[in-house]
């Protein structure tokens, strides 16, 4: 039971860190290309690309964090 709780807490921590870190990385990357989705009130193709970078960063960050944090503990 303690191992299940430990694994669940590690998965939750990995998800949270990866999701937020990846979203921030995607937002930063968009800003480097001149696309600031967060600060813009417009909806155009550039803003949708900025949103796509944030979403892709969230997914990639979650995947990477799970690989790094849970690499030694496979079920």
C-alpha positions, -999 to +999 in steps of 0.1 A: +000+000+000+028+024+008+045+017-025+012+025-044+009+058-025+045+066-031+041+059-069+009+079-071+025+109-053+056+107-077+033+105-107+013+136-095+045+155-089+059+146-123+026+156-140+024+190-122+061+199-128+061+187-164+028+203-173+036+238-158+073+237-169+064+226-204+037+252-208+061+279-197+087+267-221+062+267-249+051+302-241+087+314-239+094+298-273+064+315-288+076+349-274+110+343-291+091+341-324+071+373-316+039+354-307+026+362-272-006+343-268-011+353-232-009+390-236-028+393-269-066+400-271-067+390-308-076+356-323-056+350-355-034+323-369-003+336-351-022+334-317-034+299-325+002+289-332+012+304-298-015+283-282-004+252-300+032+258-287+019+261-252-002+229-255+026+210-271+050+222-244+027+210-217+025+175-232+062+173-239+071+186-204+047+160-188+063+132-208+098+143-200+091+148-163+075+113-161+105+098-178+130+115-155+112+112-122+097+077-127+126+061-146+137+039-118+103+027-107+085+007-134+054-013-124 
